[in-house]
Amino acid sequence: MTMNIREKILIVEDEKSIAHFISTILISNGYETILARSGAEAMTMASSHCPDLIILDLGLPDMDGIEVLRSLRTWSSLPVVVVSARSHERDKVEALDLGADDYLTKPFGTAELLARVRNAIRHTRTTSPSGEIAQRGTYTVGELTIDYNKHQVLLRGQNVHLTLSEFRLVALLGKYAGRVLTYDYIIKELWGPRASGNNQILRVNMANIRRKIEKNPAEPEYLFTEVGVGYRMAENDD
Ligand code: CA
């Protein structure tokens, strides 16, 4: 695996053995995983943990996974791979119509799971509305470098290991360094128009990034907050 960013995957699954199976495969293939065991927990974690992808079981103890997907799609376009024992075409169509990116029928194998996950993530990247990931070259300010070719952010030459969402946020701000980008603009660019108005996902990502790159996150040197407006990346001198 040549990817330098570890994508964070939220697994929504109430059956421990299946959750463990999926998680083990993903971790051994370089992904980071977090786990929700109910629909309610999934909803909370999707907004507070900012995953790059959700693997969603439809048979959950507190609600149907379809309801989780329906509710998620009112504010987020992050990729969702639905997993279910139901093999009826009707269920697949319903999930895909509601905005699921792919569908896995239980039981499934390791290779199939990994292929679907890779695909769903690649799909979001290439369809990113602003194409900010397509930017080439590097941007350096102070001791910070954004390497657009390698999808890395370096601090004093060391990779700071951002998640995919965190990298995309830094990449976007770096592309427009010196300019204030509004919360709404950033959210729409990174998470799609359906995420509009959900500032929580942005705040959580920003806090995580600052912890990784700022000496003192309360007095940032690189990523500034314009209170009530948005964020701005420091401009370099040349
Ligand atoms: Ca289940």
Residues whose N, C-alpha, C, O or C-beta is under 5 A from the ligand:
A	BS01	CA	D14 E15 D57 G59 L60
